[in-house]
Amino acid sequence: MVDYRNMQARSPAGVRVDTGVDQGLRSYMLGVYNMMAIGLAVTGVSALGTSVLAQSNPAFAQLLYTSPLRWVIMLAPLAAVFFLSFRIQNLSVGTARAVFWGYAALVGLSLSSIFLVFTGQSIVRTFFVTAASFGALSLYGYTTKRDLSAMGSFLIMGLFGLIIASVVNIFLGSTALQFAISVIGVLIFAGLTAFDTQQIKEMYYEGDASDTAGRKTVMGALRLYLDFINMFMFLLQFMGNRE
């Protein structure tokens, strides 16, 4: 049976022209990138606003960074990710977007301490290095004809190893191990950026209902958002200048 979803329309002269699938795919990917960008903006505003408030209010800073509340702030984004990942099919598109942006705000709250640890100039520099690297890697994942599934499986296994090493280093406090974790973390999330982009692209189906397409857009934005944030944080560990 002929699969009409992937057929390319051609003019009588044999010149390729855009089909509805091409236009729909571009619109879908643009929606993913736009939602991810809004999420990053929400995180940045949340982080900077919380940091400014903490610096002007020592009592608030103590509550946020030294009291048991800090564990709630650290774990809340993780809970939001699990909720969105496992409940996405039961949520309306509007609710899923609200949860995603709420999650982005919680991440900003948990990352606000970087403005107290690193100089603003080094944070901005690291952000732009991350943005340039992310853009190039995502473009590669979008355009490559190579199947990145095998690489993705390897990187996911490496990610679990990275998490274990990070937990172990909480108790060891080794600067050498932390440096190695940061370097490996950058490489893992660089690869995952290309892999996830390809996977998100392949999730697109022209016949999806609007709700299904909207949920795919939210989950795609979440995956790329996580790749960006983690790459940024690992780069900051050895590119950032400390206060």
Phi, psi and omega in degrees: 000139182283134177265103184284349184292329187249009179286144179260131176281141180229146176284167179303332180277359178089009180273131182290139174235160182291141174256175176298327178297314180299314181294318179296320179296316179298318179296319179297312181294323177297320177298319178298311182294321179296317180294321177298317181297319177297319177300317178295320178296317178299317179298316181297315180296317180297315181294313182293316179298318179294320180296316179298317179295320180294322181288332180269349183224093182302325180295320178294319179298317179297318178297320186283321191251344184237343180274169177302343178300333182298330179289325176296317180295323180289322186270339182301316178298323178297318178297321180295321178297314180296319180298314181293320183293320186268343184247004186304322182291340181262000182257148170289162180299318179298318179293319179298318178296318180297319178296318180298314180290326173297319176299316180299322178293321178295321177298318178299320178298317182287336181265001185299335183293343180296333179286344176268339185262318184249155177290149180300322181297318181288329177294315179297316180299315180296323179299314182290326174296317178297315181298317180294317180294316180300315181300315181294317182290321179292322177298319177298314179298327181285323188262338185293145175269352181285138176282118184265011184299315181297317178296321180297318179298319178296318181293323179295320175297320177296327179296319177297319177297322179295319179297317179297315180297322179294319178295317179299321183286344173300323181272328181280320182065034182276124178290325179294316179294322179296320178296316179297320178298319181296315180296312180296322179298318177300314181296318181296312184283338171295313178295320180294331177299313178294316181297312182295322178299316178296318179296318179296319177300318182286344176288340184292136174219125187300329184275004180297142170293161185299322179295317179297315179297321179296319178294321177297322179297316180297314181292324176296317178298321179297316180298313181290326176299314179297320178299314182296309183300315181292320177297318179299314183293321179290321176296322182296331182298327180239002174254338184284143174264125184281147179295000000 
